[in-house]
Every structure is written in C-alpha cells, then in structure tokens.
Amino acid sequence: MVKEIVHDAFFLGIKSKPADESDLQTAYDLLDTLKAHSSDCVGMAANMIGVAKSIIVFDDNGVYTLMFNPEIISRSGIYETEEGCLSLSGTRKTKRYKTIKIKFQNIDLKQRIKTYTGFTAQIIQHEIDHLNGIII
C-alpha cells in the first residue's frame, strides 16, 4: 500500500531499530511507495513512511531491491556530491564513496553480502544515512 511521505525532521532524525519478519508488510509498503514516486525518487528508507525500522528499497538500474538491516562493511573512493530527498526540500552537499560493500538480509531474511558502485552505491548510502537518523 502506498504510504504518505514523512517530512518531520525530528522523526527522520531518530535512529531505526533492527527489522525482522514482523516487518514484511512495511517492506512491501515501502516498495509500493517508491514505485508510486519513481518519477522523482530512486530510493527510500522505512522512516520516510513513518516506520523507524531498518529497511531500505532502491532502484538498482531498473530492478527494485529491498534490504533489511543493511550495514556498510567497507568503502572506497570518497567524493563530494549534492543530493536531494523526497522528505526534504532542496539539495545538500555530502560525501559519498564510489564503492561500498554491504551486509544485509534479503526479503527472505537470508544474510547476503554484495558490492555496489557508482550511483547505486550513492543511493544506498543516502538511505542508510536515513536509517541512522542522518538527514541529508
């Protein structure tokens, strides 16, 4: 189900709690909401729809990918960029890494490790910041 986007900076600044199987509906709602905003959004974190759980979803070159409890375990190639956010107006400068390795659980809650590069890596870093209460 498509959910309303949260714009409350206080709520968005709260660190998310780990997600588990009881959060599957939130994951599906997050995916539906991202698809509904696909013309102006490439990634979302659960707190953007009012749920402070560690779930992100993003467009990985045309394939929607969902992650539970994502954690960056390595990074390289720092650069400066400017990003916008569906939850906030305007853009902000930030530092990102060209390559990241992520440990996460997939939709079946199976542990995975995967390396991402380029724009997809940037999207994931932005969404993980959301999970950590970091507003970009």
C-alpha positions as CSV (number, residue, x, y, z in Angstrom):
1,M,0.0,0.0,0.0
2,V,1.3,3.5,-0.9
3,K,2.0,5.5,2.2
4,E,2.3,9.2,2.9
5,I,5.9,10.6,2.9
6,V,7.1,11.9,6.3
7,H,8.6,15.4,6.3
8,D,9.1,15.8,10.1
9,A,12.8,16.3,10.6
10,F,12.6,15.3,14.2
11,F,11.1,11.8,13.3
12,L,13.6,11.4,10.4
13,G,16.4,12.1,12.9
14,I,15.5,9.0,15.0
15,K,17.8,6.0,14.5
16,S,15.9,3.0,13.2
17,K,15.6,-0.3,15.1
18,P,16.5,-3.6,13.5
19,A,13.9,-5.2,11.3
20,D,12.6,-8.7,11.3
21,E,9.9,-11.0,9.8
22,S,7.2,-9.0,11.5
23,D,8.2,-6.0,9.3
24,L,7.5,-7.6,6.0
25,Q,4.3,-5.6,5.4
26,T,6.3,-2.4,6.0
27,A,8.8,-3.6,3.4
28,Y,6.1,-4.1,0.8
29,D,4.5,-0.8,1.6
30,L,7.9,0.9,1.2
31,L,8.3,-0.8,-2.2
32,D,4.8,0.3,-3.3
33,T,5.5,3.9,-2.2
34,L,8.8,4.0,-4.0
35,K,7.2,2.8,-7.2
36,A,4.5,5.4,-6.8
37,H,7.2,8.1,-6.6
38,S,9.5,6.6,-9.3
39,S,9.4,9.7,-11.4
40,D,11.2,11.8,-8.7
41,C,12.7,9.2,-6.3
42,V,15.2,6.3,-6.6
43,G,15.4,5.1,-3.0
44,M,13.6,5.1,0.3
45,A,14.1,4.2,3.9
46,A,11.2,2.9,6.1
47,N,11.3,6.1,8.3
48,M,10.3,8.0,5.2
49,I,6.9,6.3,5.5
50,G,6.7,6.7,9.3
51,V,8.2,3.4,10.4
52,A,11.6,3.6,12.3
53,K,12.8,0.1,11.2
54,S,16.0,-0.7,9.3
55,I,14.6,-1.3,5.8
56,I,15.5,0.3,2.6
57,V,14.4,-0.1,-1.0
58,F,16.1,1.3,-4.1
59,D,16.1,1.2,-7.9
60,D,19.2,-0.7,-8.9
61,N,19.4,0.1,-12.7
62,G,15.8,-0.8,-13.2
63,V,15.5,-3.6,-10.7
64,Y,13.9,-2.7,-7.3
65,T,16.0,-4.1,-4.5
66,L,14.9,-4.4,-0.8
67,M,17.3,-4.7,2.1
68,F,16.7,-5.5,5.8
69,N,19.3,-4.2,8.3
70,P,21.8,-3.0,5.7
71,E,25.3,-2.3,7.0
72,I,28.3,-0.9,5.1
73,I,31.2,-3.1,5.9
74,S,33.8,-1.5,3.5
75,R,34.0,1.6,1.4
76,S,36.5,3.3,-1.0
77,G,36.8,6.2,-3.3
78,I,35.5,9.2,-1.4
79,Y,34.0,12.1,-3.4
80,E,31.7,15.1,-2.8
81,T,28.2,15.3,-4.3
82,E,24.9,17.1,-3.9
83,E,21.7,15.2,-3.1
84,G,18.0,15.9,-2.8
85,C,15.5,13.9,-0.8
86,L,11.8,13.3,-1.2
87,S,11.3,14.0,2.6
88,L,13.1,17.4,2.5
89,S,13.1,20.3,0.1
90,G,16.2,21.5,-1.7
91,T,19.6,19.8,-2.1
92,R,22.6,19.4,0.2
93,K,26.3,18.7,-0.2
94,T,27.6,15.4,1.2
95,K,30.5,13.0,0.9
96,R,30.0,9.5,-0.6
97,Y,32.1,6.6,-1.6
98,K,32.3,5.2,-5.2
99,T,32.4,1.6,-4.0
100,I,30.7,0.0,-0.9
101,K,30.3,-3.5,0.3
102,I,27.0,-4.1,2.2
103,K,25.9,-6.8,4.6
104,F,22.1,-7.2,4.7
105,Q,19.2,-9.5,4.8
106,N,17.1,-10.0,1.6
107,I,13.3,-10.3,1.5
108,D,13.6,-13.9,2.7
109,L,15.7,-12.7,5.6
110,K,18.7,-14.5,4.3
111,Q,22.1,-12.9,5.0
112,R,23.8,-11.5,2.0
113,I,27.0,-9.5,1.2
114,K,27.2,-7.5,-2.1
115,T,29.4,-4.8,-3.5
116,Y,27.8,-1.8,-5.2
117,T,29.4,1.0,-7.2
118,G,28.5,4.3,-8.8
119,F,25.1,5.9,-8.5
120,T,23.6,2.7,-6.9
121,A,26.2,2.9,-4.1
122,Q,25.3,6.6,-3.6
123,I,21.6,5.8,-3.3
124,I,22.3,3.0,-0.7
125,Q,24.5,5.3,1.3
126,H,21.8,8.0,1.4
127,E,19.2,5.5,2.6
128,I,21.4,4.0,5.2
129,D,22.0,7.6,6.5
130,H,18.2,7.8,6.9
131,L,18.3,4.6,9.0
132,N,20.9,6.1,11.2
133,G,19.0,9.4,11.7
134,I,21.3,11.4,9.5
135,I,19.4,13.9,7.4
136,I,20.9,14.8,4.1
